Amino acid sequence: MTPRFSIVVPTLNRRQMLATALASIRAQGWADTQVIVADGGSTDGTLDDLRGAPDVELVSGPDRGVYDAFNKGIARANGDLIGILNSDDCYEPGAFAAAAAALSPGAAAVCGTALIFAEHGIVARFDDVRDKTVSSPRSALISAGCSVNARFFRPDAVARVGAFHVDYRYVADRDWLVRWYEAGLTTVTIPDVVYRYRQHAGSLTFDADRRRERGLREELIQLARHWRDDGEASAATRRAAMLLEGRCVGMLAAQAMRAGRFAESALWLFQRDGRPSFAPLLAAACGGMDRARQGALTSFARSRRLVSPT
């Protein structure tokens, strides 16, 4: 049976980019597709365009951010597979066909390769099979390439994992994928590029000048501490959360130190939840060692590729 795709597209004042995103859905040539645009109250002409699009279901009104828009759109989805397309991104041609062909009866989702692109070309490629399958909580919490958008999910699996937590502005997708791991859900993978992230100044997580980096790291610490303190989470998740906390605490403390903000640096390392604690310092030490180890492994892998016979 040919699956029906439900694609949720959150947007706010991105009229031109949204047009490109919607065009990438139509270019799939997939006969049975439900397109749900969750608009947070655009004032740039987006709503006029959407009201004239017969193939788009519009959910419009104020929301609590992009993850709230995800939830509103998913609540309207009635397809066999659900995808989330950010309005500043696009699907690769043939993405739906590749996903439909790969999805096995026992799998809860399928994940392909994602790219980050900018005006000058491809910036990064996310194709690690471990990240695609979310085979460990490291993939969801620490890896840069654990993309929620390069995935298509079965509705029953989405219902099992639950809604995106809207208290997070940047990292609710990581939290959601940790819950995916904790639920033991299976993802099949395909090597095909299915998704392209656009790097631009207005991007929530892929802005080229990294203006949101501090806020992102602070929210990652919040996420890490939530999972580290969750007594029902697996030991693997709690350990990965501790390493994530340590990485972020160490980076923020080091940045404050370099800027001469010594008191702030000390607070990052010796205070947790407003109380004195050595736990952040210990986490920073473990996170720093883990970061150094991963860097060494990455360098080794790159050197092996450079010397491999062609």
SULJO-V470878 format. One record per pair of residues at least 12 apart in sequence whose C-alpha atoms are under 7 Angstrom apart, sorted by the first residue. I is the first residue (numbers start at 0). J is the second residue. D is the distance in Angstrom with one decimal. If there is no record, write none. Layout:
# SULJO-V470878
I	J	D
I	J	D
This chain:
# SULJO-V470878
2	79	5.5
2	80	6.9
2	99	6.8
3	31	5.1
3	32	5.7
3	78	4.8
3	79	5.1
3	80	6.4
4	31	6.6
4	32	4.8
4	33	6.1
4	78	5.1
4	79	6.1
4	80	5.0
4	81	6.0
5	32	5.9
5	33	4.5
5	34	5.9
5	76	5.6
5	77	6.6
5	78	4.9
5	80	6.1
5	81	4.8
5	82	6.3
6	33	6.2
6	34	5.0
6	35	6.1
6	81	5.8
6	82	4.7
6	83	5.7
6	84	6.7
7	34	6.3
7	35	4.9
7	36	6.0
7	69	6.7
7	72	5.3
7	73	6.6
7	82	6.2
7	83	4.8
7	84	6.1
8	35	6.1
8	36	4.6
8	37	6.0
8	83	6.1
8	84	5.0
8	85	5.6
8	86	5.9
9	36	5.8
9	37	4.7
9	38	6.0
9	65	6.3
9	68	5.5
9	69	6.4
9	85	5.9
9	86	6.1
10	37	6.2
10	38	5.0
10	39	6.5
10	86	5.5
11	38	5.7
11	39	5.4
11	40	6.4
11	41	5.1
12	41	4.7
12	42	6.3
12	43	5.5
12	45	6.7
13	86	7.0
14	43	6.6
14	44	6.7
14	45	5.0
16	86	6.2
16	87	5.1
17	86	4.7
17	87	6.2
19	89	7.0
20	86	5.7
20	87	6.7
20	88	5.9
20	89	4.7
23	89	5.7
23	90	5.4
24	90	6.6
26	92	6.6
27	92	5.8
27	93	5.8
27	95	6.5
34	54	6.8
34	55	5.1
34	56	6.0
35	55	5.9
35	56	4.7
35	57	6.0
35	72	6.0
36	55	6.8
36	56	6.2
36	57	5.1
36	58	6.1
36	72	7.0
37	57	6.2
37	58	4.7
37	59	5.9
37	68	5.5
37	71	6.9
37	72	5.9
38	58	6.1
38	59	4.7
38	60	6.5
39	59	6.0
39	60	5.2
39	61	4.8
39	62	5.5
40	59	6.3
40	60	5.1
40	61	5.6
63	165	6.8
64	168	6.9
66	163	6.0
66	165	5.6
66	171	7.0
67	165	5.8
70	162	6.0
70	163	6.5
79	153	6.1
79	154	6.7
80	151	5.7
80	152	5.2
80	153	4.9
80	154	6.6
81	151	5.3
81	152	5.0
81	153	6.3
81	154	6.7
82	148	6.9
82	150	6.4
82	151	4.7
82	152	6.6
83	148	5.4
84	148	6.2
87	197	6.1
88	195	5.8
88	196	4.9
88	197	5.3
89	194	6.1
89	195	5.4
89	196	7.0
90	193	5.7
90	194	4.6
90	195	6.2
91	192	6.5
91	193	4.8
91	194	5.4
91	195	6.8
94	193	4.7
101	189	6.8
102	187	6.6
106	185	5.1
106	186	5.7
106	187	6.4
107	152	6.1
107	153	5.4
107	156	5.8
107	184	6.1
107	185	5.4
107	186	5.9
108	150	6.7
108	151	5.5
108	152	4.4
108	153	5.9
108	185	6.7
108	186	4.7
108	187	6.4
109	150	5.6
109	151	5.5
109	152	6.8
109	186	5.3
109	187	4.8
109	188	5.6
110	131	5.6
110	149	5.6
110	150	4.3
110	151	6.6
110	186	6.8
110	187	6.4
110	188	4.9
110	189	6.3
111	149	5.6
111	150	6.6
111	188	5.8
111	189	4.9
111	190	5.9
111	191	5.7
111	192	5.9
111	193	5.6
112	125	5.7
112	126	4.8
112	149	6.5
112	190	6.0
112	191	5.8
112	192	4.4
112	193	5.8
112	194	6.8
113	125	5.1
113	126	6.8
113	149	5.9
113	192	5.7
113	193	6.2
113	194	4.7
113	195	5.7
114	194	6.4
114	195	4.8
114	196	6.0
115	195	5.7
115	196	4.5
115	197	5.8
115	198	6.4
116	195	6.7
116	196	6.1
116	197	5.2
116	198	5.9
117	197	6.0
117	198	5.2
125	144	4.9
130	144	6.5
130	145	5.0
131	145	6.5
131	188	6.4
132	186	5.0
132	187	6.6
132	188	6.9
133	180	6.2
135	180	7.0
136	177	6.0
136	180	6.5
136	235	6.7
136	236	5.3
136	239	6.3
137	239	5.6
139	173	5.2
139	176	5.6
139	177	5.7
140	173	6.0
140	239	7.0
140	240	6.9
140	243	6.8
141	243	6.1
147	172	6.5
149	193	6.1
149	194	5.4
160	178	6.1
160	179	6.0
163	175	6.1
169	215	6.3
170	219	6.8
216	247	5.7
220	244	5.0
220	247	6.4
223	240	4.5
223	241	6.4
223	243	6.1
223	244	5.4
224	240	6.8
224	244	6.8
226	240	6.0
227	240	5.3
227	241	6.0
241	282	6.0
242	282	6.4
242	285	6.3
242	286	4.5
243	286	6.5
244	282	6.5
245	279	6.6
245	282	4.1
245	283	3.6
245	284	6.7
245	285	6.4
245	286	4.3
245	287	6.9
246	283	5.8
246	286	4.5
246	287	5.9
248	267	6.1
248	268	6.9
248	279	6.9
248	283	5.9
249	283	4.9
252	264	4.3
252	267	5.7
252	268	6.8
267	279	7.0
268	280	4.8
